[in-house]
Structure formats: structure tokens, C-alpha cells
Amino acid sequence: MNTVSLFVEKAERHPDRMALWLPGNEPVSFHELSRRSGGVQNHLKSKGLKKGDYVLLMDPLSPRLYAMVTACLAQGACILFVEPWMKADRIALLIEKIQPRYFIAGWKGRLWGLRIPAIRKIPHWIWPQQAWDSHGDLQIENVEADSPGILTFTSGTTGLPKGVLRAHGYMRAQHQVLNEALGLEEFSTPDLCIFANFALANLASGRGSVIVPPGWKKKDFRAISQLSTDQLPETMTAGPAFLKTLLSNGGLPSLRSIHIGGALTDVSLFEEGFHHWPMAHWSHIYGSSEAEPVAVADAHEAVQKSKDRGYFQTLYLGKPVPQLSSRVEANTVWISGLHVGPEYWGGDSPENRANKKRENGVLWHNMGDRVLSDEQGWWYMGRSQQDQELFLVEQKIFNELKHSRAFVQPTPRGPWLFGEDLTPDLFKDFSLSGQTVVKIQRDARHRARIDRFASLSKGAPWALG
């Protein structure tokens, strides 16, 4: 097997269909992407790339990047992605342990790599443009289901790098679940997306992707609105922050199916979206980088159920997808299934000990979220380490403030309210110890989750103890 075979099948079936488009780039068809991927693969094979090799890839978001990914996966190599802002000593440690034989990067990537001795020792440095300009037919190497395909390192909750490994079998299973849950193949027109893994799923489904670069600039939204009718996206997969940005830029009238997840979404934001796209189908997605999706709900239903219980945010998650096994415990939920990521790279690491366990040969993943399960389905009740009572107090505070730019945090002085535009003495209404105005900082990836540590570090360092 090889997960790239799904893309090859669709490229043969729909050669002229647009596969990828990014602002500032020409649209790339399935045939063109397949041809370019074959050229990249041939170039890498001429440099000695073989099945099982690791390739450190550092290239800007573009069709060229996806050709690199497709070529390496087709060859049976494993692509290594590392957050460039990770500390240099930690990157060096990872490179020394994994020992990739290839480093694909342009000038900026090479300058980044030159500062790390372990990267300088990688034997083969490849210019991505030379690979992109090469020729050759895409050949599919047969691999095992557990063969590593993509290894992505991000900063873990302990501050140490967390390596999420996506094997070929996992990626194939994830595509199947996404297709069934979100109806990826129900549309022939492109999907508007901001997540790289969803673009890969679209390629496997024969769907094009209109990819919005991380900057989410006004000029990019203008460029998207000017696409031809057959290139305008009819579906969207994104987080609440992107939905808010899209609405502030006039929306996109062509959308007919919208999937929102990745962070808590205010009920009012969903309702604004419902008003803007009244005929669209809306999904509320719950998942994680290790398992996507875990639960899916009709967003209209999720909003109404959440409002019925007085929540400011959409806490109703629906029911877990049937491809999963799940166990809801007092302070967390454990899941298992083919599209649940394996153990984190690194063996007996703190992340594995906290978030993975094996029972009777079955690997279970700890979501790290508190979930309430009742006759209606699942309800999000905060992170596992968060006090549930304080989490519910936050929902009441949000209702008073008419926004969710705030949080309640245990401090040396007692439970304290932090946030923006706080009503004077609001803390007294909820038996808290006090309140402090701080500017809310968001996570870099979704721009929706509140980064409590960053918010307190900049606005109230005393609260960190």
C-alpha cells in the first residue's frame, strides 16, 4: 500500500481539475501536480533517496511544497517537519537522533539550517526549485501500513518537542473518516482551507484546495473572490478565528458547506455565520492533531443545545464518530481507532506516559479534555487540568461581558479574573478574589485558543507564582 495511490487515482480520473491554488500562484491541476511530483521524485532518486530515508523539509507553503511531500511519500521516505521557532538546541537533539539524510530547502531555509550544527551535517542538501523543474513519472513504492510518512515536531505541553508520526495506514484511515464525516467527495469544486492536512485529504478525494496563507491578508481574500466560477470554493474547513476574519472581509457567497473546529467557537459567531450563509450546511468538529475528527455535530443543533444550557460558547460536541472506540472518565476521555495517531516519537517520553497507554494490545490516546457524556451526546467541559467549576463560571462571565476575551485562573491570591474590557468589580458577582485587565494572547496556529501563560506573562506575571 501507499497513501499516495489515492492521489494518483484521482489525478488519472480528473487530470484537468484544479488541485491547488494559493494567492500569488497559478492554479495547478491534478495532472500538473502529479507530473511535478514525478519530476521531484526522479530528482531525489538521482541523489540516492530510497525507502525508509528521512527528509527534513523546509519550504514555503506552495504547490511546490505539496509536490515535495507527494514525491517523498510515493518513494516511501518519511518527511520531517520542525517548527522553525523551536529552540535550536532542541532541534539539534532531534536531528542527531533521527539523522535525516536529506535537507530540502531554499535560501531562507538554508540560512535557518546553517545555524544548527546537526543540520549542517546532513549529507544531501537539495534545492527545491531544481527538483520542481525536473522530469519523470511518479512511481509508487509499496510500503507497510505502519511505515512512517510524516513526522511533525511541535512544542509539547511540557515545553519539550512532541513528535506526531503519521504512518501511511493512519493517513489512509484518516482520509476515509474525514470523507465519511464531512462528505469530502460530495463536491467537485474546491475547498477553502487553512490546514495542510486537510489539503492532503482533499487531494486524496479528488478535491481542489484554495489555500489561504498564514497571514490571512485582505489582498488574499480579494484574490479568492476573483477566481473563476469553477475555481470558487463551495466548502470550507477552518477554525473560528478564520471564520471571523472571513466575515470581516465580506465573506464568500459561493460557500455551501462549512466545517468549523480547532478551538471553542462563540455561539454568536456561529449565528453570524448562519445569517451570512443561510443555505449552507454547517458542521461543528471536535478533534486534535492526533485524531481528526473525534466527534462531529450539526452546528445549528450544537448552537441551540449550548444556548439551552446557558453557555456562551458552543460546548455541545455531538457524538463520537463510529470509527472510534472511546472511554469517558472523570477528567478526560480516552480514544482508540485506526485514525488515532500512534505513540509520540521518542519512546518513554513524558508526553507518551501522560497521553498514551496500551491495554490488551490496543493503543489508547488521552485527549486531555474533560467531556460530559449524557443522553444527548458529548459536552466539552474544559481541559483536564482546569477546574470544572471555574470553567463553568467563565461561561457565565462571558454572558455578562458579551465576549469571551477573558479567563479565570487560580493564583497565589485565589481564583482571579483576567481579560479585556472587564466590567468594574465583575469578580464580586462570581465570588472571585479579584480581577486584572490584560491583553489576551492567542495560540499561533489557530489564533483562537487563549494562551494563558503568554497572557499572564505579559500582563500579570505575579499570577504565575
N, C-alpha and C positions, 0 to 999 in steps of 0.2 A: 504494500500500500504506500501511498504518498499523498499528503493533503493537497498538493498542487494539482493532482489529477482532476480535482473538481473544477479548478480554474481552466485547465486545458479543454475539458469537455465543453464548458460554456463558451470558450473562445472559438472553438470549432463550430458551435451551433449559432453563435451570434457574432461573427467576426467584425461586422461594421458598427456594432453597438458601442456607444461611449463607455469606457471602463473607468477613466479617471479624469477629473478636471480640477485644477486649482487656479485661483486668481493669478494672472501673470503667466500662465502656461496655456499652450494649445491643448484642446481635448485629445485624449489618447484612446483609441479604440481597443477592443479586446484583442484583435489581430495584431495591432501595433505593439501592445504591451507584451503579448506572447512572443512576438518576433524580437523585441528588445531584450526580453528575459533570456531568450535563447542565445543572443549575442553575448550578454553578460556571463552566462554560464560557460560558454565556449572560451571566453577570455580568461575566466577564473580557472578552468580546467587546464588551459595552456600554462598557467602558473603553478599547476600541481594540486589544485583543490580536489579533495576526494571525500567520500562519505565518512562522516564522523568528525571532520575537522570543525574547529570553532573559528568564527569570523567576527571580529569586532567591527561593527558598522556605525559610522558617524557621518551622516549625510543629511542635508536639509530635507524637510517634507516636500516631496515632489513625485511625479511619476517615475523618475529615475530611482528613487528610494524603493518604491514598490517593485521595480524590476530587479533590484539587488536582492530583495527579500525573496521574491519568487524564484530567482535563479539559484540562490543558496539552498532553499528548501528542496527544490527539484533535484539538486545534486546530493541531497542527504546530509548537508552540512548544517551546523547549528549557528544561528545568528545571535550575537551577544550585543545587547543594548545596555548602556550605562548612563544614568542621569549625569550630564556633564558638570552639574554644580555639586556633585558629591565630593567630599574631601579627597584630596589627591592621594593621601596615604592609604585610604580605604580602597580607592580604585586600584592602586598599585598591588595591594594584597590580593584582590580578586583576580587581576591579570596574572599574577605569579602562580596562583592556584589553578586557574583554568588553562593557561598557556595557549591562547588563540594563536594560530599560525598565520592569520591574515588580518590586516587592518585596512578597511576601505574608507577613505576619507579624502576630501578636497583640502584646499589651503587652510580654511578655518579649523577643520577637524585635525589636521596635521599639527597646526600650532598648539592646539589643545593637547594632543598626544605627546608632543615633544617635551612637555614639562614633567612627564611621568616616566622615569627610567624603565619601568616594566613594559610600557608600551613601546618605547624606543627599541626594545629587544625583540619585538615581534618580527619574524623573518621576512614576511612579504607585505609590503605596503602597496596598495592598489589605488590608482587614480580612478574615481567613479566615472568620469566622463569618457575615458578611454574604453572602459568596459561597456558603457552605454552605446558607444559608437561602433562596437564590434558586431560581427555577424555569426549566425549559427542557429540551428533548430533546437528548440527546447526539448531536452531528453529527461525522462522521469526515472530516477533511481528508485528501486523498490526498497523500502525501509520497514522496520518493525513498528508496531503501534506505539511502543514506548520510546522510540528513537527521539532524542531531543531535537526540537525545531527552532524555538525561540526562547532565549534565556534573558529575562529583563531584570535588571537590578535597580531597586529604588531604596530610599531610606526607610528602614523599618521603624516600628514604634519604639524600639529600644535605642534608636539612633544608629544601629549597625545596619549595613546593607542587607536587604531582603531580596533574594533571588527567586523570581517566579518562573518556573520552567513550563513551557507549553510543548508537549510532545505531539507528534503527528496524529495519534489516536485521539488525544484530547481536543485538538483543534477541529478535527472532523466531527467529533461528538458535539462540540460547542456550536458549530455551524448548524447541525441538524436541529438542536434545541432552539437556537435563535430563529431558524427558519419556521419552525412549527409555532413558536410563541408569538413572533412578530410578523409572520407572513411575508418574509423577505422576497419570495418568488411570486407573490401575487401582483406585483407591479413590474413593468418592463422599463419604466422611466427611472432616472437616478434617485439616489438617496442623499439628502443633505446630512453630512456627518462631521463630527469633530474628533471622534475616537478612531485611532488607527486600526484597532482590532475589528471594528465594525466595517471599515472599508475592506479589509481582507475577507470578512464574511460575505460582503456584497459581491466581491469578485468570484467567490465560490458559488454564488447564487445566480451569476449572470446579470447582476445589477450594477449599474454605474454608480459612482460616488462623486458628488460635488463636495470637495473637502475645503473647509474653512480653516485657514492658517491660525495659529495660536493668538495672533494679535487681535482678531475679531474687528478689523478696521472697517470704517464706513465705506471706503472705496471698494472693499471686497464684497460687501453686501450689494453695492450698486452694480458691480460686475456680474454678480449672480443673477440679479433681477433682469439683466440684459441678455441672458442666454436665450438661445432659440427655444421654441416651444418643446421640441423633443428632448432638449437637454435640461429643461427646468425640473428641479426635484419635485416629486409628489409626496415623498415621505421624509421624515427627519428623525434622527436618533441623536439626542443631546441631553445636556443637564439643564437644571433650572436657570443658571446664570446665563447660559447661551440663549435660552428661550426669552429671557428678559431683554437681552441685548437685541435679539432679532425683532422683538416687538417694538423696541425703541427706534429701530431703523425701518419701520414701515411694514414689517412682516414680509411674507412671501405668499401671495394669493394662491399659488399652484398647489400648496400642501394639502394632502388628503388623508394622511395617516401620520400621527406624531407620537413618538415614544420618548418619554422623559424619565431619567433616573440619574443615579450617581450621587445624589445628595437630597436632603429634605427639601420639599417644594411647598411654599406657602399656598394655602387654598386660594387666596386672592390672585396669585399669579396664574394658577390653572384656570380660574374663572375668566381672567383677562384673555387667556389663550382661547378658551371656549367661545368667547364673544367674537374674537377676531377670525377664527376658523370654525364657524358653527356647523359645517357639514363634515368636518374631519373626524376620523376615528382617533381616539386618544388612549394611550397605554401608560400606566404608571409601573416602572420597572424597579425591582429591588434585586441587588446583586453585589458583587465585589470583583476586584481584579482577579481573584482566584476562581470565581464561579459567576458566570453571567449567562442567563438570568437565574435567579433563585426563586423569585415569585413575580407574577405579572397580574395586574388588575386593570379593569376598565377604569380610566382616570375619572370619568364622571361619577361612577359608583364610589371610587375611593374618596373623592372630594365630599360627596354627600354624607357618607358614613362618618368621615372625620368631623364634618360640621355638626352632625347629630350628637356627637360626644363632646362638642365644645372645643375641639382642637383647632389651633390657628394654622397648623401645618398638616399636610396630607400624611397621616400616620397609618392609614389602612393600607396594607400591602397586598391584599388578596390571598391567594392560596399558592403553596409551592408548586412549581412545575412538576408534572408527573414523572419526569426522568430522574428525579431526586428522591433519595431517602433522607428523612430529617428527624431530629430529636430535639424538641424544645425543652430546655432545662430552666431552672430558676433565673439564671442571669445570663444565659447565652443560648444559641441554637447551633447544633452540630448538623452538618450536611455531608452526604456522600453520593457519588454518581460519576458517570463517565466524563462529564464536562466540568467536574470539580478538579482543580489543579492538584498535582501531586505534592509531595513534601517539598519545602523550600530547599533550594540548593544550599549545601553546606552541612548536611548530616545533622548531628546533635547540636543544633543551634538553639538559642533562646526562642526564636520565632517558631521553630518546629515543636519544641517542648510545650509551648503555650497554645499553639493553634492546630496541631496535627496529632492524631492518635490512631493506632491500628487495633482493631478488635476482630478476631477470627479471620484475619487476612483482609479485612475491609478497612480502607483508609478514610478517616473522618476529618472534616475541616471545621474549625471553630470560627464562626462568623464574627465573634466579638461584639455582637449586638444583643440587647435584651429584647425578646419578642414575646408578646402575649398571644396565645392561641385560644380562640373561642369558637363558637358555632358559626360565626361569620367569616372567620379566616385569621390571618396574621395581622398583628398590630405592632408597629415599631415603638419601643419604649426606651430608646436611648442606648448609648454604648454600655457594655457590660460593667465597666468600672465606674460609670456615672450613677449617682444616687437617683433611684427612680422617682422618689418624691420631689426632688429638686427639678428633675426633667419635666414633670407634670406642672410644677409651679411655673417653669419657663413658658409653657403653653398659655397659661393664664396671664402672665405678664405680657406676652406678645399680643394677646387680645386687647389689653389695656393700651399698649403703645401703638397698635395698628401696624406694627412691623416686627421683624424677627432679628433685628440687628442688636442682639443682647444675649447674655447668658448668665447663669447663676453658678458661682464657683465656691467650693469650700476654701477658706483661707484661715490663717492663724487667728483672725479676728471673728471667725464664724462664717456662715454662708453669706456671700456678698453678691450683689447685682452689679454687673459691668455692661456697658453698651453705649449706644449713641442715642441722642435725643430722649434722654430719660426724663420722665415726669418727676418734679420735685417730691422727695420723700416717698416715692413709689414703694421702696423697700419695706416701709412700715406696714403697708397693706397685706404683705405676704410673710410677715414675721421673720424678715431677714435682718442681718446685723448692720447693713449699710449699703451704699451704692456709690459707684465711681464712673464718671463718663470716660470712656476710652474709644478710640477708633478701632472698629472691627477689622481684623486682618483675615483674609481668606486663604484657603489652600491653593497652591499654584496650579494644580491640574484642573480642578472643576470650577474654581473661583466661586464656589457656593458654600462649601463647608467652612464653618468658623474655626480658625486656627487659634485656639485659646492661649496656647503658650506664647505665640507671637503677639497676640493682642495684649496680654498682660506684660510681656517683656518690654513692650514699647510704652504702654500706658499706665501700668500699675505693678512694677516689679516687686513691690513689697508683698503682693499676694502670692507670689511663688514660694514664699517661706525661706 
